[in-house]
Amino acid sequence: MISDCSRWLCFFALWLASASQIAGLTFDDPRWAFTGKEYRVETFEGRETLYIESGMAVLGEVVFLDGVIEFEVMMGQERGFSGARWRGQASGDYEEFYLRPHQSGKYDANQYQPVFNGVSGWQIYYGSDYSVPVTYRPGEWTKVRIEVLGDQAQVYIDSEQPVLVIDDLKHTIRSGALALFSGFAPARFSRFHYELTQNIEIVDQPKSEGDGPERKSEGLVHTWRVSDAVPEKSIDGKTVLDPQLLEGLTWHELEVETNGVANLARIQGLADGKDTAFVRLILEAKTETIQRLDFGFSDRVRIY
């Protein structure tokens, strides 16, 4: 599946460093690059702050692999998403953790998600492996600390112990850029610093019975064949697929995530009006039979 209000079709068819380096940076440091609806560096409540509204501050010259990202953020109560990104690539791949102030106290008050080819997958990566209930105080500073080591991370939110441990960061482990961001609603950031280090101990989180990858479930499809993206208009109103449409498509093998869902954004992002992909599956039966097939999708689906 693909998400973040992008439309994809699946055809089955879903629409669709051993050494430590510590740095505390002021927001007027020339290494920051700012984009967004509105942003400014100013003194607020006696401290230097970065105000961002629907924008981002990228620390592009920093090559971050393992280490610590720490900052304080002040949010309101309106719908917004404020947080940090790390291991950013020019392709639009990065890891991300953000706070949702409008969901304060609820199970989805925050979320870890990987972004592939510039497409976020918040609908796919949900639940206790990716978010935790936290109550925020609007108009007050919230301290966030993210510790990253290999394919794991742990998050502190105004706490001495991690409130969320992420056992399976979804991207290949490679260094990249750091960024702060806030979407849909403004936020203020303060007291940012990062540390490049592998001197991190990830807290062991014992799993209760029934936890673990759902992909092991009996009868689950583990691998799909996924095409390159095509324009949705190429199949508008068609109930039978034109063989010429399928000719020349490049097909890729895509394994499902540990929760059993296929993230089509791993194959390709959205570009040049191409917002639809075909997903192909061949089922074989030894005898003629009727079988039930369950599937979920986001955001639209046609089955041929």
N, C-alpha and C positions, 0 to 999 in steps of 0.2 A: 504494500500500500504506500501511497504517498500522501502528504498532508500539507498543513499550513494553508488551507483554503485554495490550494492548487487542485486542478482537475486532471485526473489520470484515468485512463481506461485500462482495465485488465481484460484480455480476451482469454481469459476464461472470464473474463474481461473486466479488469478493474479500472475504474477511472482513477480516472484517477486525478649525570655529572658527578661523579663521586665528590668533587670539590664543591664547596658551598659558596654561592654568590648572592649577597643580599643587596637590594636597592630600594630605597624609598624615594619616590619621584614626586616633584611638584607638578601640577597640571600645566604650568607654563613651560615645562621642559620641551625643547624643540623636537624631540623624538615622537611626541604625540601627534597624531593626525586625526582631525575631527570631521565628522559629517553629521548631517541631521537637519531636522526642521528648525531647531534652535539649540545653541550651546554657548556657554560662556564660563570663563574662569573668574571667580570673584570671592571676596571675603564674606562669609556668612556665619553668624554666631561666633565670631572671633576666630574662625579657622578658614583656611583656603579650601574652596569647594569647586567641583565641576558640576554645572547644571546642564543636563541633557534632556531634550524633549524629542522623542522619536529619532534617536540618533546613536552614534557610536564614537568611541575614542580608541584608536588602534595604536598600540605600542609596537610598531612594525619592526623596529631594529632589534628587538629582544627575541632571541631564539630560545623558546621555552620547551623543555621536554618533561623533566620531573622537577617538582618543587612545590612552593607555597604561593598562593595568591590571597592577599588580604586587603580588605577595604571596609569602609563604613558607608551605608547608604541611607538616605532619608526619603521616604515615599509618602504619598497620600493614601486615600482609600479607593480612588477610582481604578478602573480596569487598566492594568499595566504590567509590564514584564521588564524587570531590572536585574542585571547580573553581570557575569563575566564569561568570556570565551577564551579558550586556550588551544595551543597547537594548531593555529589557523594556517590554512593553505590557500594559495592563489586560486585553486580550483573551486573554492567555496566549501571546503570540508573543514569542520572544526568541532570541538567538544564545547558544551555550553551548560551553564547552570544559571537559573534565574528565579527570582521571587515574584509571586503573584499577590500583591497587597489586597486585591478585591476578594481573594479566597482565604483570607486570614483565618486560621484555626481549623481549616478544612484539610482533607487528605491531600488535596492538590494545591496547597499553599505555595509550592515551589516545584521545580522539576529539573532533573538532568535530562538532556537529550543530545544526541549526535546530529549534526547537520551534514548532509551529503549533497554535493553539487549545488549548494545554496538553497536547498529545500529542507525545511525543518520537519520533524516527524513526531510532533507532540501527541498525536492521536495514537501512535504505535507504541511509544515508550511511556507507559503509564503504570501506576500502581506502586506498591511499597518498595520495589527495587529502584524507583526513580524519583520518588517524592516522599514528603513526610509532613504531618500536621505541625504548623508553627503559627503562633499568634503574634502579629506585628503591632507596633504602636505607631499609628499615623502621626507624622510630624516630628518623630523622634529618630535618633540615629540607631541603626541596626548594624552590628558587627558581623561580617561574613569572612570566614576563612576556608579556603579550599586547598586541600593537600592532594597532590597527584603523584602517583608512583606506578610506572608501567601501565598496565591495563586496569588499574584501580584508582579510586579517589574517595576521599571522605570530606564531609562538609560540616562545619561548625556554624551555627547561627545563634549569636549571643549565648554561647555555651562553652563549658570547659571540656566537654566530651563531644565527639561527633554525633550529630543528630541523624545523619544519613551516610551510609557506606555504600559505594557503588562498586560492585565486584567485577563488573564487565563493561569497561569503556569500549564503545563499539568500533572506533576507528583503529586502523593500523597505528602502532606506536611510532610516531615521528615528530620531530620538533617543529615548532611554528610560532606564530605571532600571538600576543596577548591583546585583549580588548575588554573595555567596559561598555555597556550599552543600556539603553532604556527605550522600550517601545510602547506606543499608544498613549502613555502618560509620562509626565516629567518626573525626574528623580535627581537628587543631589548625591554626589560621591565625595568622599573625603578620606584622608589618611590611607591612601593606597600604597602598598609596597608588595614586592615579590621577592622570592628567594629561590635560586636554582640549587637544588640539593636532592640527594637520594637518601638522606638521613631522616626517613619517614617510616613510621610503623603503622600500618593499616590495622585498625581494630578488627578482630575476628568476630563476625556476626553469625552465631549458630542459626542454622535453618531449622524451622519447625517441620514436622511431617507434612508432606504435600507440597513444600516449596521446591523450587528447582525448575529447570527448563521444561516448558510444556511441549517442546518439539519432540520429546520422547513418547508422546501420547500415541497409542496405537491408532493407525488409520490416518495419521496426519501426513499431508504432503510436505516433504522436506525440501524439494528442489523444483523450481519452475523454469521454463524457457521464456525469456522476456525479450521483446523486440526493442529496437531504437524507437524514440518518440516520433509520432506523426501528428499532424493537425487533426483535431476532433472533427472538423468539417468534412474530412475525407470519408467518414462513415455516417454522417448525418442522414437519417431516413433510410438507411440500408438494413435490410433484414437478412441478406445473404452477402457474405464477404466476396469481393471481387478478387479472383486469383492474382490479377495484375497488381493489386494493392499489396499483396503479401510478397510478391516477387521482389527481390532486391533488398528486403529487410535483413538486417544483421541481428542474429539471435544470440543471447547470452544466457549462461546458466546462473541462476540466482538461488542461493540457499536462504531459507527462512531464518528469521531472528530466533533467539532463544525462547521467545514467547510464541513462536509458531507463525508469525506474520512475515510476509514478504515485503520488504521496503524497496519499492521500485526506484526511489531516488538514488540508490546505490549504483544504478546503471547509468542514469542520465538525469540532468536537471531540466528546467524549462527554458526554451530558447526559440526564437524565430516562429512563434505561434504554435510550436509543437508541444502539446499538452496531454497527449494520449499515447498509451503503449498497449501492445497486445501481449497477453500472457497465455502460453500454450501448455496444455497438459494432455497426455495420451493415457487413457485407462484401458486395461485389457481384462477381459473376463473369460474364464474357461468355458462357461456355458451362458446361454441367454438368461438374464436375470434383471431384476429391478433393485437398484441400490439407492440409498439416501446419500446425498452430498450436501454438506453444510459449508457455507463460506461467509466471510465478512468482508467489507470493503469500505473504502473512503477515497474519493467522494462520490463517484458514480460508476455504474457497472452495466455492461451488456454481455450477454452470453450467446455464443454462436456454437 
